[in-house]
Amino acid sequence: MKPKADINRGTIQPEAVVSRIQRLFWEKKLTVSDLKNCTGWAVKRVLEYGSMEDVEIVMCWLGRERFLQLVRSVNFSSKLTKCFWEKMLELEGIECSKKYCRTTVRQF
């Protein structure tokens, strides 16, 4: 998966990323600090609810390799989203982490 724009890692400022993906974080105002300290959480939210343009800007900010490693480690909430990103990783030649993902609701 190559971004449309030929943008090198670090050329996109974190503030621009926050501005672009803020709408995906309805429970709190996303900050640059959140983006840097909770990168996995932010990436998961973008993968599950964002557009491909959101994915591209995050990938450009993180760099392709770091982004794909984070995608590999996400425990997706949706089976459909999980299947999509597993296929994307497969196309990139990266094996999914095979991390356990609950497929049914747990009964209490």
Helices and strands as residue ranges (DSSP letters): H 14-21, G 22-24, H 32-37, H 39-49, H 52-62, H 64-73, H 79-91
